[in-house]
Amino acid sequence: MRGIKGAISVARALKANSTTATTLRPPRAAPYLTTCWTSSDPRNLVDRHDLSTSLVLRSNAVGFMYHYSSITAKSLAEQEVVLFQYEACPFCNKVKAFLDYYDIEYKVVEVNPMNKKEIKWSDYKKVPIVTVDGEQWVDSSDIIDELIKRIRPNYDLDNDEEKKWRRWVDNHLVHVLSPNIYRTVSEALESFDYITTKGNFSLYERLVAKYGGAAAMYFVSKKLKKRHNITDEREALYGAAEQWVDALKGREFLGDLEPNLADLAVFGVLRPIRHLKSGRDMVEHTRIGRWFSKMEYAVTGIVNN
Ligand SMILES: N[C@@H](CCC(=O)N[C@@H](CS)C(=O)NCC(=O)O)C(=O)O
């Protein structure tokens, strides 16, 4: 029962992108190297503040999953940035897309969605949570606002077009995703297979979550569909993708020659579903593929075939 409840609690978790790296982009002017992994070797982590040190040390003892992304941004370079996340959570992936694009060095603590013991220290019970030298920031959009203020103090956060599409991501796009990734039993199983493989689960939790979660989410997704007035899941997904491409008005990115925060938000929430059936269908049936590939290259430096 606890397992199924936990599985339901990852309702918004989506399958992350299983990329096949074929081409690496040339190095940027700023040093750029992304190395994300799950590790059993604490020497892979550089700990500079007390909170994350204790988390990392405890994580080693109880088997948390963590990764380290070695990317540098000047203004945050001397601070410890830690992202508490679910690997497949769209809101967490929004933050990750931002951190990766702006070359901010950060650690990831993978939270177990069943017991959330990694964020027991916090009153906030959702992810993402970001700590910067121990200071806690919550809510993906607020986190991104705080981060951009630190690294680009002159960034115009009042651009109406950008604000509109960032809101669209939170209020519309994310709600279209769950009904799609859990649309059929096989799609729900595909999604949970990824979620439970990449996420922080014990073996027992993984089995319960995969089958219990997939079954539960198949039914929950039908309720979500009604709640958000979706009649045809795929039509809603394709419609959202086309709406986004229309918003680009022929520009490379919404931010014109470079991605802005709306580009990063759309990319972040779509990245986890890109290689699921729903994401493959979306790229096949809409015009979003070209923009998505450009974003993938801008954020990760990887070109996928
Ligand atoms: N508005 C928040 C939403 C965050 C959110 O709903 N996160 C989900 C995971 S995708 C969560 O933690 N749900 C609570 C749970 O898993 O118990 C944001 O943008 O960060």
The ligand as a Gaussian input file, in Angstrom:
#p B3LYP/6-31G(d) Opt

LIG

0 1
 N        5.085000      24.715000      -8.467000
 C        6.107000      23.782000      -8.112000
 C        5.566000      22.381000      -8.333000
 C        6.537000      21.322000      -7.836000
 C        5.891000      19.955000      -7.801000
 O        4.662000      19.807000      -7.865000
 N        6.733000      18.929000      -7.679000
 C        6.246000      17.596000      -7.588000
 C        7.164000      16.630000      -8.336000
 S        7.074000      16.819000     -10.081000
 C        6.276000      17.161000      -6.136000
 O        7.268000      17.296000      -5.467000
 N        5.138000      16.637000      -5.663000
 C        5.017000      16.209000      -4.303000
 C        5.301000      14.761000      -4.090000
 O        5.954000      14.109000      -4.913000
 O        4.905000      14.286000      -3.034000
 C        7.348000      24.055000      -8.959000
 O        7.250000      24.683000     -10.016000
 O        8.461000      23.709000      -8.491000

